[in-house]
């Protein structure tokens, strides 16, 4: 459930993704209209694949925000204009399948653990770097949600007390230094100041500078872009080093749009920074890897969520 799109997939453990649909998100027409759009894409997906009702174990929703998965409540999802909303109850009235929900980043971590590079990890941190920065924590092979279901908000760890203002309202959050949004903002500031970059044309034409453009600039040896990406890698390495020192993970997995586009350049720099800052004893068995599942990580996480809450193997 994204701020700009709804991505739905019919999926199971043996076949993987059987079919998928993607539609734009309508967040301006109210709660009921949004729930109706979810019900519509679910019904169409099942109908298109000619599956019967009893073949569907559950509908798992990945929510970009704070949720209570036990009560089925979205506590706050700013990009969806939803707050304190029992979406399970509302959607359950329109479809005949059990409705489950989880934070989308937690689902991504669960997907990586069950179907991705994290299969053998016991204690794992997944960090997704894109528009913002999100984290999912696996402890003893299970998702760790925290005492109030807000664990994993690594993007809002403080990096600098008097740093830039974050969307959360505080200053100096990790994602104000190392997300794609933060990097692009710094690139734009330099372009406006008259500095040269291969992405100037993209910016001057009114287009957004996205992860693919950043990757292309790195390959073109764009010094301005490389400098800001390298600064972000230093910060990423420092933050995940602190998390490893605290939690003694055996795996840290990096994902998200920026890593997908530029991971081959970023990973060595992140590791260098990590090795400089980490308490070495806490990282003796640690592996730092990039996710191979891309956006599908959260879709596969739906299988793990379904098995957790229904006890049914999917």
RADABEL-V219251 format. One record per residue. RES is the residue in one small letter. NEAR is the number of other ideal C-beta (glycine too) atoms within 10 Angstrom. Layout:
BEGIN
res=RES near=NEAR
res=RES near=NEAR
END
This chain:
BEGIN
res=x near=25
res=x near=17
res=x near=13
res=x near=8
res=x near=11
res=x near=19
res=x near=17
res=x near=22
res=x near=19
res=x near=19
res=x near=21
res=x near=14
res=x near=13
res=x near=7
res=x near=8
res=x near=13
res=x near=12
res=x near=13
res=x near=13
res=x near=13
res=x near=15
res=x near=12
res=x near=14
res=x near=10
res=x near=17
res=x near=12
res=x near=20
res=x near=8
res=x near=11
res=x near=11
res=x near=16
res=x near=10
res=x near=11
res=x near=23
res=x near=20
res=x near=15
res=x near=18
res=x near=22
res=x near=17
res=x near=16
res=x near=15
res=x near=22
res=x near=13
res=x near=13
res=x near=19
res=x near=21
res=x near=9
res=x near=11
res=x near=11
res=x near=7
res=x near=14
res=x near=7
res=x near=9
res=x near=8
res=x near=11
res=x near=18
res=x near=18
res=x near=18
res=x near=23
res=x near=27
res=x near=25
res=x near=24
res=x near=24
res=x near=21
res=x near=16
res=x near=17
res=x near=28
res=x near=16
res=x near=21
res=x near=10
res=x near=12
res=x near=19
res=x near=19
res=x near=24
res=x near=17
res=x near=14
res=x near=21
res=x near=14
res=x near=16
res=x near=20
res=x near=14
res=x near=22
res=x near=14
res=x near=9
res=x near=20
res=x near=13
res=x near=23
res=x near=21
res=x near=13
res=x near=18
res=x near=21
res=x near=17
res=x near=10
res=x near=15
res=x near=18
res=x near=11
res=x near=16
res=x near=16
res=x near=20
res=x near=20
res=x near=26
res=x near=27
res=x near=28
res=x near=24
res=x near=29
res=x near=29
res=x near=27
res=x near=31
res=x near=34
res=x near=30
res=x near=28
res=x near=30
res=x near=27
res=x near=19
res=x near=21
res=x near=24
res=x near=19
res=x near=28
res=x near=11
res=x near=11
res=x near=22
res=x near=15
res=x near=19
res=x near=25
res=x near=27
res=x near=31
res=x near=28
res=x near=30
res=x near=30
res=x near=19
res=x near=20
res=x near=23
res=x near=28
res=x near=26
res=x near=25
res=x near=33
res=x near=22
res=x near=26
res=x near=14
res=x near=7
res=x near=14
res=x near=13
res=x near=23
res=x near=16
res=x near=19
res=x near=10
res=x near=6
res=x near=9
res=x near=18
res=x near=14
res=x near=17
res=x near=23
res=x near=18
res=x near=24
res=x near=23
res=x near=20
res=x near=15
res=x near=14
res=x near=18
res=x near=13
res=x near=8
res=x near=6
res=x near=16
res=x near=15
res=x near=11
res=x near=20
res=x near=13
res=x near=14
res=x near=8
res=x near=13
res=x near=15
res=x near=17
res=x near=27
res=x near=28
res=x near=26
res=x near=26
res=x near=23
res=x near=28
res=x near=26
res=x near=25
res=x near=17
res=x near=24
res=x near=22
res=x near=22
res=x near=15
res=x near=19
res=x near=25
res=x near=15
res=x near=11
res=x near=17
res=x near=18
res=x near=10
res=x near=7
res=x near=6
res=x near=12
res=x near=10
res=x near=20
res=x near=17
res=x near=22
res=x near=18
res=x near=10
res=x near=17
res=x near=17
res=x near=9
res=x near=7
res=x near=6
res=x near=11
res=x near=8
res=x near=22
res=x near=17
res=x near=20
res=x near=12
res=x near=21
res=x near=26
res=x near=20
res=x near=16
res=x near=23
res=x near=19
res=x near=12
res=x near=13
res=x near=9
res=x near=21
res=x near=13
res=x near=18
res=x near=26
res=x near=16
res=x near=13
res=x near=23
res=x near=25
res=x near=15
res=x near=16
res=x near=23
res=x near=22
res=x near=19
res=x near=19
res=x near=26
res=x near=24
res=x near=19
res=x near=25
res=x near=27
res=x near=23
res=x near=17
res=x near=20
res=x near=23
res=x near=16
res=x near=10
res=x near=16
res=x near=15
res=x near=25
res=x near=19
res=x near=23
res=x near=25
res=x near=29
res=x near=22
res=x near=31
res=x near=27
res=x near=19
res=x near=28
res=x near=24
res=x near=21
res=x near=20
res=x near=25
res=x near=19
res=x near=12
res=x near=17
res=x near=24
res=x near=18
res=x near=11
res=x near=18
res=x near=29
res=x near=15
res=x near=13
res=x near=20
res=x near=24
res=x near=13
res=x near=11
res=x near=15
res=x near=19
res=x near=12
res=x near=8
res=x near=8
res=x near=16
res=x near=20
res=x near=8
res=x near=11
res=x near=19
res=x near=15
res=x near=20
res=x near=18
res=x near=16
res=x near=24
res=x near=14
res=x near=20
res=x near=15
res=x near=16
res=x near=20
res=x near=30
res=x near=30
res=x near=24
res=x near=23
res=x near=30
res=x near=24
res=x near=23
res=x near=24
res=x near=25
res=x near=22
res=x near=17
res=x near=15
res=x near=16
res=x near=13
res=x near=7
res=x near=10
res=x near=11
res=x near=17
END
